[in-house]
Amino acid sequence: MKKDKNIMSYTTAEHKARRAECRTDLSKVDALTDEILERLIVEDEDERGLRPDWTRAKLIFPQAK
């Protein structure tokens, strides 16, 4: 099997340090309710008018190794 140069491994401490560097206010994101999130999506001009068509959606499970 060839190695993937894009896969990175981090210890818990390294992950916490990287998360601390994040500029996103994760407590604010965690506090969003579904209703607020839906309202923000509706108000976003890039998302306006986009409605996914779930009528043809299929559930596909990955093949077992």
C-alpha positions in Angstrom: 0.0 0.0 0.0 1.4 3.4 -0.9 1.6 6.1 1.7 -0.7 9.1 1.4 1.3 12.3 2.1 -1.9 14.2 2.9 -2.9 12.1 5.9 -1.7 13.7 9.2 -1.7 12.2 12.7 -1.9 14.4 15.8 -1.7 13.6 19.5 -4.5 14.9 21.7 -2.3 17.7 22.9 -1.4 18.7 19.4 -5.0 18.7 18.4 -6.0 20.9 21.3 -3.2 23.3 20.4 -4.3 23.5 16.8 -7.9 24.1 17.8 -6.7 26.9 20.2 -5.1 28.6 17.1 -8.5 28.5 15.2 -10.0 31.9 14.8 -13.5 30.5 14.6 -15.6 31.1 17.8 -16.6 27.4 18.3 -18.6 28.2 21.4 -20.8 30.5 19.2 -21.1 27.8 16.5 -22.0 25.2 19.2 -24.7 27.5 20.6 -26.6 27.8 17.2 -30.0 26.1 17.2 -31.4 24.5 14.1 -33.9 27.3 13.7 -31.1 30.0 13.8 -29.0 28.0 11.4 -31.9 27.7 9.0 -32.6 31.4 9.2 -28.9 32.2 8.6 -28.9 30.0 5.5 -32.0 31.6 4.1 -30.5 35.1 4.6 -27.2 34.1 2.9 -27.3 35.4 -0.7 -25.1 32.5 -1.9 -27.6 30.0 -0.6 -30.7 31.9 -1.6 -33.0 29.8 -3.8 -31.0 26.6 -3.4 -33.2 23.7 -2.4 -31.8 20.2 -2.6 -34.0 17.7 -4.4 -34.0 14.7 -2.0 -36.5 12.7 -4.1 -33.8 10.9 -6.0 -31.3 10.5 -3.1 -29.9 7.1 -2.5 -28.3 5.7 0.6 -25.0 4.0 -0.4 -22.9 2.1 2.1 -19.2 1.6 1.4 -18.0 -1.8 0.4 -16.5 -3.9 3.2 -12.8 -4.5 2.9 
